[in-house]
Every structure is written in structure tokens, then in C-alpha cells.
Amino acid sequence: MEISVYNQEGVIIGKENLPEKIFDLPINMGLLYQVFYSLESSKRHPYAHTKTRGEVRGGGKKPWKQKGTGRARHGSIRSPLWVGGGVTFGPRNEKNFNKKINKKMKRKAFYMALSSKVKDQKLFIMDGFQILPAKTKLFSQVLSKLPFAPTKTLLVVGEKKSPLIRAGRNIPRVRIVHFQSLGLSDVIRTDNLIFLKDALAGLLGMEQTSS
């Protein structure tokens, strides 16, 4: 399959062949949801935490003797029955939200997400992106020339220390990532996905090596 290649003036200058096993897969929404849900769950951290009666400060002394007072038996003022005591069945930060998904499922879901961008005509390839100096204003001007709506945009670059990262980090709804950091969540959460040619070549080489 072929897709158009743009220069930074928004003009089509050629075509790029894309492997069908990555960019032309049928979409399985169930698999996409399962993998996306597992990735998002693994990011969760259980901040809510309550203390049990053994963790609350104080309560070492028995409040009164066991028998003869006419009052109920108590062994500690830090019992859950007391104000200021421990909490029974409260949230604990030991909870693990990780969901196990095997590598083949993750890889296939990632390919499906890329394929969906191609089918929706939301994936673009740029021959290069040269702005000197690397200024946010110049970067924004180049983006405005490309043929897509100004919504959430993700630019994938081939250099880890690309000057584009600095130039584009203050533009609303625009993110720039290295191709090695690109994941399923990034593809799903963006509207427009732009690959520089070197980033696309790097991604395809990395996928061929891992498969």
C-alpha cells in the first residue's frame, strides 16, 4: 500500500510504500480495548491508604480493666470502634492494578491502531522538517500548512534530541515523541499522526527486528 509524502510546505512530493502487515490490518475492537485497558491499568497507583488498628499511633494500654466496671470490654482505644482508631476494610496502597498481556497481543493491537489511522486518513508522512532556528513560531507555521484539521497532533521524530522537541513543546494539542517511545496509547489518544521519514524507517526496522 502507498501513502503520500509531504514536504514542510504541505506539497505532495512522492509516495511511500507501507507494509500491509502493519498498516493494513482489520480492526479488532475487542483486542484494542483489552490491550489499551491493560496499559492504562498498569499506570495506576493506589494513592488512597488507610491505617489498620495496628498502624494507628497510640492505644498501647488497655483503657480499663476487663471486668467489674459495667462497661463493654475493650483492649485498645485504637480499635475501629473508637474515634481515631484504625479503619476496617479501608483502601490500601498495596493493591496491584497491573494486567498481564502477552507481547503478541500488544504488538498486534499497536499495528491495528496504526492501520486505523491510515484507514481514517489521519496518518501523514513528511520528508523532512527543517526550521532554523528552532522556534515555536516557525514550527507552528509549518504545521498550519499541512492538510489536516488543527486538533490533537503527534509528531514522531527519528532523533532523540531533535530540536523540534524544544520548538514544539509549548504548542497546545501538539506532542513530539521519538519513534522508540511511540506506543498504543499515544496513537489512540491523538487525532493526527505525523511520521518523519527517518522515524518511519526506524520504527519499521525496530518492528522487523522484534518480530
Secondary structure, DSSP 8 states (H G I E B T S, - for coil): -EEEEE-TTS-EEEEEE--HHHHS----HHHHHHHHHHHHHHT---------TTTSS---S-SS-SSSSSS---S-TTSTTSTT---SS---TT--------HHHHHHHHHHHHHHHHHTT-EEEES----SS--HHHHHHHHHTSSS-SS-EEEEES-TT-HHHHHHTTSTTEEEEEGGG--HHHHHH-SEEEEEHHHHHHHHHHHHHH-
